[in-house]
Amino acid sequence: MTLIIVGALVILKYAYDVDVVGFLTEGRFKEWLDKLYGLSAKGWERYSEFLIKIWNYLINFVKNIISKN
């Protein structure tokens, strides 16, 4: 579990220029939240249709399972 977390932090640092540890240790938590929000907004713009389709598929799947019982 620790290796996964460290690996994710390294990927964030080098791929997206987000230094989570630096922001938390230097007390710049608001800047970190702003970067996280920016990445989330870009992701939603790019993948919103795909995520909505997956969400609807999962809801329909659960409804079908419940209706069969």
C-alpha positions, 0 to 999 in steps of 0.5 A: 500500500505504501509503495502505491501511495509513493508511486502515485505521489511521484507520478503526480510530481513529474507528470502533472507538476503537483508536489503534494508533499511540498504543499503540505509541509510548507503550509500551502494547502490552498494552492494544492487544492486549487491545482487539484480542482484545476486537474479535476475540471480539465478531466471533467471537460475531457471525459464527462460524456464517458463518465456519464455513460459508465455511471448510467450503465452501472445504475442500469446494471444494479437495477437489473440485478435487483429486479431479478431477485 
